[in-house]
């Protein structure tokens, strides 16, 4: 479908002025990240107190804005049937608690976005006896279900559950602007999220946002997505933006729908169109606000709860975040995912990558693969991402794995790994279910000080060995390999997956018997039968690219730890080593074979 000429003009204007500091995040190359600060059931507790008490964690997540639930008095617990606009006591808490929550965030440098519900309104006691502010029948559109309506006809779609507000009326306009500037701005709101934006002409959304002086403006235009006519769907998003004269952005429901389909049906090819993203971000990323799920589309505090009108599969949520937090647009993190689903740490890693790498709403995307089971892209020529069950990694030794999980991985452009050599360590150690082997190692601090003139510390890592993992296929160990950039003595690295006790190894065997069921292999599954294992069951493998220049003439030490039981192995006294130690000594660039607590060692060339 050919886009309207007004879109082409708008895109050209946006591109030429992207570097100009503007009123809203939607008017620049924005590094903002939005947090939806509630879910469908949040009203069941003193929610504003929850936000206030989590202010440190919210800021730590790396978000710049928090979208609050509707603040005004309402006939519905969730706030989407507004009654008295100027009364800011709601099921989420009192006006005082709201003010305190916003203040707590602002003290952390996080801005508050108000959920502005102005398409419709209910009366205080009856159909349309509006108070605070007081409106008459002229405030209700002529085509509303209420027979007493005398206002101008609706400028958008109808909403049967409440009275459709007549935005053509000057008094309505003035009262809304006054409410925004006195009541909402008075408690600290600085941005706007418009509810049910298809219900009235976007001209008014732009007018109200300008009148409020918002620093963030986004509308909700949720319409049916026909997968065989995606361009028509994203054209509606463009029409809304243009209708606000570019003042407001819009939630990218096209990208949301395509993610749903890709993740649910393994149809990752839907995410690309002619080498660029197929959602709204592929046309005008600067104005798009992307999301995985929200209070309407997805579950609430657990999978299966809440509304779930259009959810991403619960077990594939992190693939969605890997996509939106690396791609253009302003990404939205859903409170329930971060704080109720225990995904905070995993999401934070991705948000940190976005910030550290300088990705913005206008970042460029080069799609590398879009097929059944795989989507992969390189963003701004410095971040690579893949989602889906099929294997993929960016070409070149300079790419470093920065985040990973089940069926997703993110790399950043780092130092050239061409000087690193493949190094494999096998260590025999029997384990029970729930136990995993980790390896720590490097150079002994005392030896380095006495013989190499190095004052090694955890901070400078002079006794640690730079590594990058070759095996990223084991779903169990993948999170522990995330941000594991050194074989060192210090344990968990910054940003490494929770629960890591060093560098993760993978269980291998030389033969997978038929009696064990479906064959698992390192080549496909990341564990199981391995071609380099000529030794038998229970040989845990570390397969990395290692910087041999950091070793002692090619030698390095290591010791193993098995979680949830056995712990550290006993000291050994290995013969033929460069210096005395109670640890195993391995050779960089070779295949090394050991047994836990035993002094023997084998070294083989590849």
Secondary structure in CASP SS format (residue, H / E / C, confidence):
PFRMAT SS
TARGET T0000
AUTHOR 0000-0000-0000
METHOD secondary structure of the structure
MODEL  1
X C 1.00
X C 1.00
X C 1.00
X C 1.00
X H 1.00
X H 1.00
X H 1.00
X H 1.00
X H 1.00
X H 1.00
X H 1.00
X H 1.00
X H 1.00
X H 1.00
X H 1.00
X H 1.00
X C 1.00
X C 1.00
X C 1.00
X C 1.00
X C 1.00
X C 1.00
X C 1.00
X C 1.00
X H 1.00
X H 1.00
X H 1.00
X C 1.00
X C 1.00
X C 1.00
X C 1.00
X C 1.00
X C 1.00
X E 1.00
X E 1.00
X E 1.00
X C 1.00
X C 1.00
X C 1.00
X C 1.00
X C 1.00
X H 1.00
X H 1.00
X H 1.00
X C 1.00
X C 1.00
X H 1.00
X H 1.00
X H 1.00
X H 1.00
X H 1.00
X H 1.00
X H 1.00
X C 1.00
X H 1.00
X H 1.00
X H 1.00
X H 1.00
X H 1.00
X H 1.00
X C 1.00
X C 1.00
X C 1.00
X C 1.00
X E 1.00
X E 1.00
X E 1.00
X C 1.00
X C 1.00
X C 1.00
X C 1.00
X C 1.00
X C 1.00
X E 1.00
X C 1.00
X C 1.00
X C 1.00
X C 1.00
X C 1.00
X C 1.00
X C 1.00
X E 1.00
X C 1.00
X C 1.00
X C 1.00
X C 1.00
X C 1.00
X C 1.00
X C 1.00
X E 1.00
X C 1.00
X C 1.00
X E 1.00
X C 1.00
X H 1.00
X H 1.00
X H 1.00
X H 1.00
X H 1.00
X H 1.00
X H 1.00
X H 1.00
X H 1.00
X H 1.00
X H 1.00
X H 1.00
X C 1.00
X C 1.00
X C 1.00
X C 1.00
X E 1.00
X E 1.00
X E 1.00
X E 1.00
X E 1.00
X E 1.00
X C 1.00
X C 1.00
X C 1.00
X E 1.00
X E 1.00
X C 1.00
X C 1.00
X C 1.00
X C 1.00
X C 1.00
X C 1.00
X C 1.00
X C 1.00
X E 1.00
X C 1.00
X C 1.00
X C 1.00
X C 1.00
X E 1.00
X C 1.00
X H 1.00
X H 1.00
X H 1.00
X E 1.00
X C 1.00
X C 1.00
X C 1.00
X C 1.00
X C 1.00
X C 1.00
X C 1.00
X C 1.00
X C 1.00
X C 1.00
X C 1.00
X C 1.00
X C 1.00
X C 1.00
X C 1.00
X C 1.00
X C 1.00
X C 1.00
X C 1.00
X C 1.00
X C 1.00
X C 1.00
X E 1.00
X E 1.00
X E 1.00
X C 1.00
X C 1.00
X C 1.00
X C 1.00
X H 1.00
X H 1.00
X H 1.00
X H 1.00
X H 1.00
X H 1.00
X H 1.00
X H 1.00
X H 1.00
X H 1.00
X H 1.00
X H 1.00
X H 1.00
X H 1.00
X H 1.00
X H 1.00
X H 1.00
X H 1.00
X C 1.00
X C 1.00
X C 1.00
X E 1.00
X E 1.00
X E 1.00
X E 1.00
X C 1.00
X C 1.00
X H 1.00
X H 1.00
X H 1.00
X C 1.00
X C 1.00
X H 1.00
X H 1.00
X H 1.00
X H 1.00
X H 1.00
X H 1.00
X H 1.00
X H 1.00
X H 1.00
X H 1.00
X H 1.00
X C 1.00
X C 1.00
X C 1.00
X C 1.00
X E 1.00
X E 1.00
X E 1.00
X C 1.00
X C 1.00
X C 1.00
X C 1.00
X C 1.00
X C 1.00
X C 1.00
X C 1.00
X C 1.00
X C 1.00
X H 1.00
X H 1.00
X H 1.00
X H 1.00
X H 1.00
X H 1.00
X H 1.00
X H 1.00
X H 1.00
X H 1.00
X H 1.00
X H 1.00
X H 1.00
X H 1.00
X C 1.00
X C 1.00
X C 1.00
X C 1.00
X C 1.00
X E 1.00
X E 1.00
X E 1.00
X C 1.00
X H 1.00
X H 1.00
X H 1.00
X H 1.00
X H 1.00
X H 1.00
X H 1.00
X H 1.00
X H 1.00
X H 1.00
X H 1.00
X H 1.00
X H 1.00
X C 1.00
X E 1.00
X H 1.00
X H 1.00
X H 1.00
X H 1.00
X E 1.00
X E 1.00
X C 1.00
X C 1.00
X E 1.00
X E 1.00
X C 1.00
X C 1.00
X C 1.00
X H 1.00
X H 1.00
X H 1.00
X H 1.00
X H 1.00
X H 1.00
X H 1.00
X E 1.00
X E 1.00
X E 1.00
X E 1.00
X C 1.00
X C 1.00
X C 1.00
X C 1.00
X C 1.00
X C 1.00
X C 1.00
X E 1.00
X C 1.00
X C 1.00
X C 1.00
X C 1.00
X C 1.00
X C 1.00
X E 1.00
X C 1.00
X C 1.00
X C 1.00
X C 1.00
X C 1.00
X C 1.00
X C 1.00
X H 1.00
X H 1.00
X H 1.00
X H 1.00
X H 1.00
X H 1.00
X H 1.00
X H 1.00
X H 1.00
X H 1.00
X H 1.00
X C 1.00
X C 1.00
X C 1.00
X C 1.00
X C 1.00
X E 1.00
X E 1.00
X E 1.00
X E 1.00
X E 1.00
X H 1.00
X H 1.00
X H 1.00
X H 1.00
X H 1.00
X H 1.00
X C 1.00
X C 1.00
X C 1.00
X H 1.00
X H 1.00
X H 1.00
X H 1.00
X H 1.00
X H 1.00
X H 1.00
X H 1.00
X H 1.00
X H 1.00
X H 1.00
X H 1.00
X H 1.00
X C 1.00
X C 1.00
X C 1.00
X C 1.00
X C 1.00
X C 1.00
X C 1.00
X C 1.00
X E 1.00
X E 1.00
X E 1.00
X E 1.00
X E 1.00
X E 1.00
X E 1.00
X E 1.00
X C 1.00
X E 1.00
X E 1.00
X E 1.00
X E 1.00
X E 1.00
X E 1.00
X C 1.00
X C 1.00
X C 1.00
X E 1.00
X E 1.00
X E 1.00
X E 1.00
X E 1.00
X C 1.00
X C 1.00
X C 1.00
X C 1.00
X C 1.00
X C 1.00
X C 1.00
X C 1.00
X C 1.00
X C 1.00
X C 1.00
X E 1.00
X E 1.00
X E 1.00
X E 1.00
X E 1.00
X E 1.00
X E 1.00
X C 1.00
X C 1.00
X E 1.00
X E 1.00
X E 1.00
X E 1.00
X E 1.00
X E 1.00
X C 1.00
X C 1.00
X C 1.00
X H 1.00
X H 1.00
X H 1.00
X C 1.00
X E 1.00
X E 1.00
X E 1.00
X E 1.00
X E 1.00
X E 1.00
X E 1.00
X E 1.00
X C 1.00
X C 1.00
X C 1.00
X C 1.00
X C 1.00
X C 1.00
X C 1.00
X C 1.00
X E 1.00
X E 1.00
X E 1.00
X E 1.00
X E 1.00
X E 1.00
X C 1.00
X C 1.00
X H 1.00
X H 1.00
X H 1.00
X H 1.00
X H 1.00
X H 1.00
X H 1.00
X H 1.00
X C 1.00
X C 1.00
X C 1.00
X C 1.00
X C 1.00
X C 1.00
X C 1.00
X C 1.00
X C 1.00
X C 1.00
X C 1.00
X C 1.00
X E 1.00
X E 1.00
X E 1.00
X E 1.00
X E 1.00
X C 1.00
X C 1.00
X C 1.00
X C 1.00
X C 1.00
X H 1.00
X H 1.00
X H 1.00
X H 1.00
X H 1.00
X H 1.00
X H 1.00
X C 1.00
X C 1.00
X C 1.00
X C 1.00
X E 1.00
X E 1.00
X C 1.00
X C 1.00
X C 1.00
X C 1.00
X C 1.00
X C 1.00
X C 1.00
X C 1.00
X C 1.00
X C 1.00
X C 1.00
X C 1.00
X C 1.00
X C 1.00
X C 1.00
X E 1.00
X E 1.00
X C 1.00
X E 1.00
X E 1.00
X E 1.00
X E 1.00
X C 1.00
X C 1.00
X C 1.00
X C 1.00
X H 1.00
X H 1.00
X H 1.00
X C 1.00
X C 1.00
X C 1.00
X C 1.00
X E 1.00
X H 1.00
X H 1.00
X H 1.00
X H 1.00
X C 1.00
X C 1.00
X E 1.00
X E 1.00
X C 1.00
X C 1.00
X C 1.00
X C 1.00
X C 1.00
X C 1.00
X C 1.00
X C 1.00
X C 1.00
X E 1.00
X E 1.00
X E 1.00
X E 1.00
X E 1.00
X E 1.00
X E 1.00
X E 1.00
X C 1.00
X H 1.00
X H 1.00
X H 1.00
X C 1.00
X E 1.00
X C 1.00
X C 1.00
X E 1.00
X E 1.00
X E 1.00
X E 1.00
X E 1.00
X E 1.00
X E 1.00
X E 1.00
X C 1.00
X C 1.00
X C 1.00
X C 1.00
X E 1.00
X E 1.00
X C 1.00
X C 1.00
X C 1.00
X C 1.00
X C 1.00
X C 1.00
X C 1.00
X C 1.00
X C 1.00
X C 1.00
X C 1.00
X C 1.00
X C 1.00
X C 1.00
X C 1.00
X E 1.00
X E 1.00
X E 1.00
X E 1.00
X C 1.00
X C 1.00
X C 1.00
X E 1.00
X E 1.00
X E 1.00
X E 1.00
X E 1.00
X C 1.00
X C 1.00
X C 1.00
X C 1.00
X C 1.00
X C 1.00
X E 1.00
X E 1.00
X E 1.00
X C 1.00
X C 1.00
END
